Amino acid sequence: MDIPKIKAKLPQSQPKRDCYSIVLGLALLLFIFKDVNSTLFTRIKSLNFFPAASSAAEEDFQWSNINATKYMNYTPCFGRYECALLDVPMDWNAPDSTPSRVSLAVMRLPAKVPVTDPRYGGPSGSGIRLLMLSGNETATVVDSELSVSDTMSRSEAKYFDIVSFDPRGVNNTYPHLKCFPGSFPSDVWGYQIEAEGIPGSSSVAISNAWARSKALAAGCSQDNEIIEHMNTVAVVADMVQIIEKHGEWRQKQANLWLSSKAGKIITSGKGIGDIYSREAIIERTKWRQGQEKLQYWGFSYGTVLGSTFASLHPDRSERVAIDGVVNTTDYYQAAWLTNLQDTDKIIDKFYEYCHLAGPGKCSLNTGNSTPADIEILIEDLLTRLQEDPISVQASMTRGPEIITYSDIMELIRVTLYKPFVKFAPMADLLADVVQDNGSAFADYKQQGRTPNCPLDQCKSSAPYADSCQPMTGSETMSGIMCSDGDDVSHHTKEQFQENVAALYNQSK
């Protein structure tokens, strides 16, 4: 795959740049790796999801309580999972001479069989949140359908570790990209963006977005060493280190078992040709230094990460699957003009499916509604809301609210990314607004405004302290994408307006 403009060397300090738009990103590192949580012209709120822990120690797990090491030192966390902080150089161009380091948050969903088992397939991959949300589903896809106890599985089946990590600057990986002194000003910034509306929604929305991009770029670039070393090529170097250190860990685990009483008993008397012999296990689990390979499944931005890895390290790529493929030429040119070409086809399917589902399953279908009828209903609603937002009175659980054109467009945006899951809920919310009620939509808006509560340590910490930082916002993805792409810091406001107009011409 052609990936232009990849620097021959790893990332160096780059000039401040204004970053206008962000595409969604995902990746699986079988390696699952999904998303560096991004959004278009809006901010994403953090997911507060943790699987039930199996012990008090795991329940109290905090990333800040484990030490970063230059080897994989997994510790139990969040139930079935294991967590580690892997110490890597900040600057891969000068790994030995640069004192600054990065602590990569790595999570593992263990395979159903131990590393010594011939059915052990090695690491697979994801962002930390994705692994916690979808690790079991991923294992169902990549693991053999045969039960571990099935005798046939002893020769045919493979079972994988699902390994995940947070990329540089993201969530549990340190240091963070710090663009705000704390979570409260970050929340305020996000609410202001929401109130101002998406570019094109009003006569001043584009000007506000332009001014905000300049302010945010200047703030994020100030005293932030990590921003110079968080592009995709640096993340690829981290991935190489992860698979190497996982190989080292695999060998250590096998040697520990072989030295145990159980290992000695089980391997005793086994011939060299036996897959359960000591020699076979040593050969199967040994760390192949400099030769460990990646098995990867990537979506959206993860396809950029996967294709970049495969281009830079073809000899390290055992299996690389990419889905929802980003145009890498467009991406590395910082144009981002190839993401919306098929968007309207998806919304057309929404109208069609609502028609086919009937009024019992689609709230926008009044009984005999055709796809064209439903489309006209939504288009008329959007036109009306641009001039006349809907007022919604307070309830027992929230304050008064208004429903705007930008609110509807944002709902459509997030729905189009997960249509199978979100088509029906979107129909209910749109029907609520079409009927001039809006209370259900107001509740929906409120659910997306979970504030970032500062940690107790933050109360006695200085501004910009790690303990005061919010979970990853859209600025992190901006930092990655603007570092990857051509320098656009010289672009004018007029060029920005042309960029927005081009996007509107690609999709409604």
C-alpha positions as CSV (number, residue, x, y, z in Angstrom):
1,M,0.0,0.0,0.0
2,D,1.4,3.4,-0.9
3,I,1.9,5.6,2.1
4,P,3.4,9.0,1.0
5,K,5.1,11.5,3.2
6,I,6.2,9.1,5.9
7,K,9.3,10.6,7.3
8,A,12.4,8.4,6.8
9,K,13.2,9.0,10.4
10,L,11.0,8.9,13.5
11,P,9.2,12.2,14.4
12,Q,11.1,15.3,15.2
13,S,9.9,18.6,16.7
14,Q,7.4,20.1,14.3
15,P,6.0,23.6,14.1
16,K,2.7,24.5,15.8
17,R,-0.1,23.8,13.4
18,D,-3.9,24.4,13.3
19,C,-5.8,21.2,13.0
20,Y,-9.4,21.7,11.8
21,S,-11.0,18.3,11.5
22,I,-10.7,14.9,13.0
23,V,-11.6,11.5,11.6
24,L,-12.6,8.6,13.8
25,G,-10.0,6.0,14.5
26,L,-9.9,2.4,15.6
27,A,-7.5,-0.6,15.6
28,L,-7.2,-4.2,16.8
29,L,-3.8,-5.5,17.7
30,L,-4.3,-9.3,17.5
31,F,-3.5,-6.6,18.5
32,I,-7.2,-5.1,18.7
33,F,-6.7,-1.4,18.7
34,K,-9.9,0.6,18.4
35,D,-10.0,4.3,18.3
36,V,-8.0,7.0,20.0
37,N,-11.5,8.3,20.7
38,S,-12.0,11.1,18.3
39,T,-14.9,13.1,16.9
40,L,-15.6,15.6,14.2
41,F,-15.9,19.2,15.5
42,T,-17.1,18.0,18.9
43,R,-15.7,16.4,22.0
44,I,-16.2,12.8,23.1
45,K,-17.0,12.1,26.8
46,S,-15.1,9.3,28.5
47,L,-16.6,5.9,29.0
48,N,-16.9,4.9,32.6
49,F,-16.9,1.1,32.1
50,F,-15.0,-1.4,34.2
51,P,-15.8,-5.2,34.3
52,A,-16.5,-6.7,37.7
53,A,-13.2,-7.5,39.4
54,S,-12.6,-10.9,40.9
55,S,-10.8,-9.8,44.0
56,A,-10.4,-6.8,46.2
57,A,-6.9,-6.2,44.9
58,E,-8.1,-6.2,41.3
59,E,-11.1,-4.0,42.2
60,D,-8.8,-1.4,43.6
61,F,-6.4,-1.5,40.6
62,Q,-5.1,1.9,39.6
63,W,-2.6,2.4,36.7
64,S,-0.8,4.9,38.9
65,N,0.0,2.2,41.4
66,I,2.1,0.1,39.1
67,N,5.7,0.8,37.9
68,A,6.8,1.1,34.3
69,T,9.4,-1.5,33.4
70,K,11.4,-2.3,30.3
71,Y,10.0,-5.8,30.3
72,M,6.4,-7.0,30.4
73,N,5.4,-7.2,34.1
74,Y,1.7,-8.1,33.9
75,T,-0.4,-7.8,37.0
76,P,-4.1,-8.8,37.5
77,C,-6.6,-6.0,36.8
78,F,-10.3,-5.6,36.2
79,G,-11.3,-9.2,36.4
80,R,-9.9,-11.5,33.7
81,Y,-7.4,-9.0,32.5
82,E,-3.7,-8.3,33.1
83,C,-2.1,-4.9,32.9
84,A,1.4,-3.6,32.5
85,L,3.2,-0.3,32.0
86,L,6.0,-0.7,29.4
87,D,8.8,1.8,29.5
88,V,9.9,3.0,26.1
89,P,12.0,5.9,24.8
90,M,10.2,9.2,24.2
91,D,12.4,9.8,21.1
92,W,13.0,6.6,19.1
93,N,15.6,8.5,17.0
94,A,17.8,8.8,20.1
95,P,16.6,6.0,22.4
96,D,19.8,5.9,24.5
97,S,20.7,9.6,24.7
98,T,17.3,11.1,25.5
99,P,16.3,10.9,29.2
100,S,12.6,11.3,28.6
101,R,10.5,8.2,28.6
102,V,6.9,7.0,27.8
103,S,5.0,4.6,30.0
104,L,2.8,2.6,27.6
105,A,-0.4,1.2,29.2
106,V,-0.7,-2.4,27.9
107,M,-3.6,-4.8,28.7
108,R,-3.9,-8.5,28.0
109,L,-6.9,-10.8,27.9
110,P,-5.2,-14.1,28.4
111,A,-5.6,-16.9,26.0
112,K,-7.7,-19.9,27.0
113,V,-4.6,-22.0,27.1
114,P,-1.1,-21.4,28.7
115,V,1.9,-20.3,26.6
116,T,3.3,-23.8,26.8
117,D,0.3,-25.3,25.0
118,P,0.8,-26.0,21.3
119,R,-2.6,-24.3,20.7
120,Y,-1.4,-21.0,22.1
121,G,-1.5,-18.5,19.2
122,G,0.3,-15.5,20.7
123,P,-0.8,-11.9,21.0
124,S,-3.6,-10.5,19.1
125,G,-4.6,-6.2,19.9
126,S,-6.9,-2.9,21.0
127,G,-7.1,0.3,23.0
128,I,-7.6,-0.3,26.6
129,R,-11.3,0.7,26.6
130,L,-12.0,-1.4,23.5
131,L,-10.5,-4.5,25.1
132,M,-12.5,-4.0,28.3
133,L,-15.7,-3.5,26.2
134,S,-15.2,-6.0,23.5
135,G,-12.4,-8.4,24.5
136,N,-14.6,-11.4,24.8
137,E,-16.3,-10.8,21.5
138,T,-12.9,-10.4,19.8
139,A,-11.7,-13.7,21.3
140,T,-14.8,-15.4,19.9
141,V,-13.9,-14.2,16.4
142,V,-10.2,-15.0,16.5
143,D,-10.1,-18.2,18.6
144,S,-10.9,-21.6,17.3
145,E,-14.5,-22.7,17.5
146,L,-13.4,-26.0,19.1
147,S,-13.6,-26.2,22.9
148,V,-10.3,-26.2,24.8
149,S,-11.4,-29.6,26.2
150,D,-12.1,-31.1,22.7
151,T,-9.5,-33.7,21.9
152,M,-9.5,-32.6,18.2
153,S,-8.5,-29.1,19.3
154,R,-5.1,-30.4,20.5
155,S,-3.8,-30.4,16.9
156,E,-6.0,-28.0,15.0
157,A,-7.1,-25.2,17.2
158,K,-5.4,-21.9,18.1
159,Y,-6.3,-19.6,21.1
160,F,-4.9,-16.1,21.3
161,D,-3.9,-13.5,23.9
162,I,-5.8,-10.3,23.0
163,V,-3.3,-7.5,23.7
164,S,-4.2,-3.9,23.8
165,F,-2.5,-0.6,24.5
166,D,-3.2,3.1,24.8
167,P,-1.1,5.0,22.3
168,R,1.2,7.9,23.2
169,G,-0.6,10.8,24.9
170,V,-3.8,8.8,25.3
171,N,-5.7,7.9,28.5
172,N,-3.6,5.6,30.7
173,T,-0.3,6.1,28.8
174,Y,2.0,8.7,30.3
175,P,2.9,11.5,29.8
176,H,-0.4,12.9,28.7
177,L,-0.9,15.5,26.0
178,K,-2.0,18.4,28.3
179,C,-4.0,21.1,26.6
180,F,-6.0,22.3,29.7
181,P,-4.9,23.0,33.3
182,G,-7.5,20.6,34.6
183,S,-10.7,18.7,33.8
184,F,-13.1,21.6,34.6
185,P,-11.7,24.1,32.0
186,S,-11.7,21.1,29.6
187,D,-15.4,20.5,30.3
188,V,-16.2,24.2,29.9
189,W,-14.4,24.3,26.5
190,G,-16.4,21.3,25.3
191,Y,-19.8,22.8,26.4
192,Q,-18.9,26.0,24.6
193,I,-18.2,24.2,21.4
194,E,-21.5,22.4,21.7
195,A,-23.4,25.7,22.3
196,E,-21.7,27.4,19.3
197,G,-22.7,24.6,16.9
198,I,-20.9,22.8,14.1
199,P,-19.3,24.8,11.3
200,G,-21.9,25.9,8.8
201,S,-24.7,25.9,11.3
202,S,-24.7,29.7,11.7
203,S,-23.0,32.8,10.3
204,V,-20.4,32.8,13.1
205,A,-19.9,29.1,13.7
206,I,-17.0,28.8,11.2
207,S,-15.3,31.8,12.6
208,N,-15.6,30.4,16.1
209,A,-14.2,27.0,15.0
210,W,-11.3,28.8,13.3
211,A,-10.5,30.8,16.4
212,R,-10.8,27.8,18.7
213,S,-8.5,25.7,16.5
214,K,-5.8,28.4,16.8
215,A,-6.2,28.8,20.5
216,L,-6.2,25.0,21.1
217,A,-3.2,24.5,18.9
218,A,-1.2,27.1,20.7
219,G,-2.1,25.8,24.1
220,C,-1.4,22.1,23.2
221,S,2.0,22.9,21.7
222,Q,3.3,24.8,24.8
223,D,5.6,22.9,27.1
224,N,4.3,19.6,25.8
225,E,7.3,17.4,24.9
226,I,5.0,14.5,24.0
227,I,3.4,16.3,21.1
228,E,6.7,16.1,19.2
229,H,6.7,12.3,19.6
230,M,3.2,11.0,19.2
231,N,2.7,10.5,15.5
232,T,1.9,7.2,13.9
233,V,5.5,6.3,13.1
234,A,6.4,6.6,16.8
235,V,3.4,4.4,17.7
236,V,4.5,1.8,15.2
237,A,7.9,1.7,16.9
238,D,6.1,1.2,20.2
239,M,4.2,-1.7,18.7
240,V,7.4,-3.3,17.6
241,Q,8.6,-3.0,21.2
242,I,5.3,-4.5,22.6
243,I,5.5,-7.6,20.4
244,E,9.2,-8.0,21.3
245,K,8.6,-7.7,25.0
246,H,5.6,-10.0,24.8
247,G,7.9,-12.6,23.2
248,E,10.4,-12.2,26.0
249,W,7.5,-12.6,28.5
250,R,6.3,-15.7,26.7
251,Q,9.7,-17.4,27.0
252,K,10.0,-16.5,30.7
253,Q,6.6,-18.0,31.4
254,A,7.5,-21.2,29.6
255,N,10.8,-21.5,31.5
256,L,9.1,-20.9,34.8
257,W,6.6,-23.7,34.1
258,L,9.3,-26.1,32.8
259,S,11.2,-25.6,36.1
260,S,8.1,-26.2,38.2
261,K,7.3,-29.6,39.6
262,A,4.2,-29.9,37.3
263,G,6.3,-29.0,34.3
264,K,9.0,-31.6,35.1
265,I,6.4,-34.4,35.6
266,I,4.4,-33.6,32.4
267,T,7.5,-33.4,30.2
268,S,9.3,-36.4,31.7
269,G,9.9,-39.2,29.3
270,K,8.5,-37.2,26.3
271,G,10.6,-37.7,23.1
272,I,11.9,-34.9,21.0
273,G,9.2,-35.4,18.4
274,D,6.4,-35.1,21.0
275,I,4.7,-31.6,21.0
276,Y,4.6,-31.8,24.8
277,S,8.3,-32.5,25.2
278,R,10.6,-30.1,27.0
279,E,12.5,-29.5,23.7
280,A,9.3,-28.8,21.7
281,I,8.0,-26.4,24.3
282,I,11.3,-24.5,24.5
283,E,11.4,-24.2,20.7
284,R,7.8,-23.2,20.4
285,T,7.9,-20.5,23.1
286,K,11.4,-19.0,22.7
287,W,11.8,-15.3,22.2
288,R,12.8,-14.7,18.6
289,Q,14.7,-11.4,19.3
290,G,14.3,-9.0,16.4
291,Q,12.0,-11.3,14.6
292,E,8.7,-11.4,16.6
293,K,5.7,-10.8,14.3
294,L,2.5,-8.8,14.6
295,Q,-1.0,-10.2,14.2
296,Y,-3.3,-7.2,13.8
297,W,-6.9,-6.2,13.1
298,G,-7.5,-2.5,12.6
299,F,-10.5,-0.3,11.8
300,S,-10.8,3.3,10.6
301,Y,-7.7,5.2,11.9
302,G,-6.4,1.7,12.9
303,T,-6.1,1.0,9.2
304,V,-3.6,3.8,8.9
305,L,-1.7,2.4,11.8
306,G,-1.8,-1.2,10.4
307,S,-0.8,-0.2,6.9
308,T,2.0,2.0,8.1
309,F,3.3,-0.9,10.3
310,A,3.1,-3.2,7.3
311,S,4.9,-0.7,5.0
312,L,7.7,0.0,7.5
313,H,8.0,-3.6,8.8
314,P,6.8,-6.1,6.2
315,D,9.0,-8.8,7.7
316,R,7.3,-8.3,11.1
317,S,3.7,-8.5,9.7
318,E,2.4,-12.0,10.1
319,R,-1.3,-11.2,9.6
320,V,-2.6,-7.6,9.1
321,A,-6.4,-7.2,8.6
322,I,-7.7,-3.7,8.0
323,D,-11.4,-2.8,7.8
324,G,-13.1,0.5,7.2
325,V,-10.0,1.6,5.3
326,V,-8.8,5.2,5.5
327,N,-7.3,6.7,2.3
328,T,-3.7,7.0,3.5
329,T,-2.6,9.3,0.7
330,D,-5.3,11.8,1.8
331,Y,-4.5,11.2,5.5
332,Y,-0.8,11.9,5.3
333,Q,-1.4,15.0,3.2
334,A,-3.6,16.4,6.0
335,A,-6.4,16.9,3.5
336,W,-9.0,14.6,5.1
337,L,-11.3,15.0,2.1
338,T,-12.0,11.3,1.4
339,N,-14.1,10.3,4.5
340,L,-17.6,11.3,3.5
341,Q,-18.1,9.9,0.0
342,D,-20.5,7.2,1.0
343,T,-22.1,8.9,4.0
344,D,-25.4,9.7,2.2
345,K,-25.8,6.1,1.1
346,I,-26.0,5.1,4.7
347,I,-28.6,7.7,5.6
348,D,-30.6,6.6,2.5
349,K,-30.6,3.1,4.0
350,F,-32.0,4.5,7.2
351,Y,-35.0,5.9,5.4
352,E,-35.4,2.6,3.5
353,Y,-35.2,0.4,6.6
354,C,-37.6,2.7,8.5
355,H,-40.1,2.3,5.7
356,L,-39.7,-1.5,5.6
357,A,-39.8,-1.8,9.4
358,G,-43.2,-0.1,9.6
359,P,-44.6,2.0,12.5
360,G,-44.3,-0.7,15.0
361,K,-40.5,-0.7,14.8
362,C,-39.6,2.8,13.4
363,S,-41.1,5.8,15.2
364,L,-40.7,8.0,12.1
365,N,-43.0,5.8,10.1
366,T,-46.6,7.0,10.4
367,G,-48.1,3.9,8.7
368,N,-47.7,4.4,5.0
369,S,-44.5,6.4,5.0
370,T,-42.2,5.9,2.0
371,P,-38.5,6.4,2.2
372,A,-39.0,9.7,0.5
373,D,-41.6,10.8,3.0
374,I,-39.3,10.1,5.9
375,E,-36.4,11.9,4.2
376,I,-38.6,15.0,3.7
377,L,-39.6,14.8,7.3
378,I,-36.0,15.0,8.5
379,E,-34.9,17.6,6.0
380,D,-37.8,19.8,7.0
381,L,-36.9,19.4,10.6
382,L,-33.3,20.4,10.0
383,T,-34.3,23.5,8.0
384,R,-36.7,24.6,10.7
385,L,-34.2,24.1,13.5
386,Q,-31.6,26.3,11.8
387,E,-33.9,29.2,12.5
388,D,-36.0,28.0,15.4
389,P,-34.5,25.6,18.0
390,I,-37.0,23.7,20.1
391,S,-37.4,24.7,23.8
392,V,-37.7,21.9,26.3
393,Q,-38.7,22.6,29.9
394,A,-36.8,21.2,32.9
395,S,-37.5,17.8,34.4
396,M,-36.8,16.1,37.7
397,T,-33.4,15.0,36.4
398,R,-32.1,17.9,34.3
399,G,-32.5,21.6,33.6
400,P,-34.1,23.4,30.7
401,E,-32.7,22.6,27.3
402,I,-32.9,23.5,23.6
403,I,-32.6,21.2,20.6
404,T,-30.6,22.7,17.8
405,Y,-29.7,21.9,14.2
406,S,-26.2,21.0,15.4
407,D,-27.7,18.5,17.9
408,I,-29.5,16.6,15.2
409,M,-26.5,16.6,12.9
410,E,-24.3,15.3,15.7
411,L,-26.8,12.5,16.4
412,I,-26.8,11.5,12.8
413,R,-23.0,11.6,12.7
414,V,-22.5,9.2,15.6
415,T,-25.3,7.0,14.3
416,L,-23.8,6.6,10.9
417,Y,-20.7,5.2,12.4
418,K,-22.6,2.4,14.1
419,P,-25.8,2.1,12.1
420,F,-26.9,-1.4,13.1
421,V,-26.8,-0.5,16.7
422,K,-28.1,3.1,16.5
423,F,-30.6,3.3,13.7
424,A,-33.6,2.4,16.0
425,P,-32.6,4.7,18.9
426,M,-32.0,7.6,16.4
427,A,-35.5,7.1,14.9
428,D,-37.0,7.4,18.4
429,L,-35.1,10.5,19.2
430,L,-35.9,12.2,15.9
431,A,-39.6,11.3,16.2
432,D,-39.5,13.0,19.7
433,V,-38.2,16.2,18.1
434,V,-40.5,16.1,15.0
435,Q,-43.4,16.0,17.4
436,D,-42.2,19.2,19.0
437,N,-41.7,17.4,22.3
438,G,-37.9,17.1,22.7
439,S,-37.8,15.8,26.3
440,A,-36.3,12.4,25.3
441,F,-33.7,14.2,23.1
442,A,-32.9,16.6,26.0
443,D,-32.4,13.6,28.3
444,Y,-30.1,12.1,25.6
445,K,-28.0,15.3,25.5
446,Q,-27.7,15.3,29.3
447,Q,-26.4,11.7,29.3
448,G,-23.5,12.9,27.1
449,R,-22.4,15.5,29.6
450,T,-20.9,13.4,32.3
451,P,-18.3,15.8,33.9
452,N,-14.8,14.7,34.6
453,C,-14.5,14.6,38.4
454,P,-11.0,15.5,39.6
455,L,-9.1,12.9,41.6
456,D,-8.5,13.7,45.3
457,Q,-4.8,14.2,44.5
458,C,-5.7,17.1,42.2
459,K,-7.0,19.3,45.0
460,S,-3.5,19.7,46.3
461,S,-1.7,19.6,42.9
462,A,-0.5,22.4,40.6
463,P,-2.3,23.1,37.3
464,Y,-1.6,20.7,34.5
465,A,-0.8,17.9,37.0
466,D,-1.5,14.4,35.7
467,S,-4.1,13.9,38.5
468,C,-6.0,17.0,37.3
469,Q,-6.2,15.9,33.6
470,P,-9.4,14.8,31.9
471,M,-9.7,11.6,30.1
472,T,-8.6,11.8,26.4
473,G,-10.5,14.4,24.4
474,S,-10.5,15.2,20.7
475,E,-7.3,17.2,21.0
476,T,-5.3,14.0,21.4
477,M,-6.3,12.7,18.0
478,S,-5.7,16.2,16.6
479,G,-2.1,16.0,17.9
480,I,-1.6,12.6,16.3
481,M,-3.1,13.5,12.9
482,C,-1.5,17.0,12.7
483,S,1.9,15.4,13.5
484,D,1.3,12.8,10.8
485,G,0.2,15.1,8.0
486,D,1.7,17.9,5.9
487,D,2.2,21.2,7.7
488,V,-1.0,23.3,7.3
489,S,-0.1,26.0,9.9
490,H,0.2,28.5,7.1
491,H,-3.4,28.0,6.0
492,T,-5.7,31.0,6.2
493,K,-9.2,31.3,7.5
494,E,-10.4,31.5,3.9
495,Q,-8.8,28.2,3.1
496,F,-10.4,26.7,6.2
497,Q,-13.8,27.9,5.0
498,E,-13.1,26.4,1.6
499,N,-12.3,23.1,3.3
500,V,-15.6,23.1,5.2
501,A,-17.5,24.0,2.1
502,A,-15.9,21.0,0.3
503,L,-17.0,18.7,3.1
504,Y,-20.5,20.0,2.9
505,N,-20.5,19.4,-0.9
506,Q,-19.5,15.7,-0.3
507,S,-22.4,15.0,2.1
508,K,-25.6,16.6,3.3
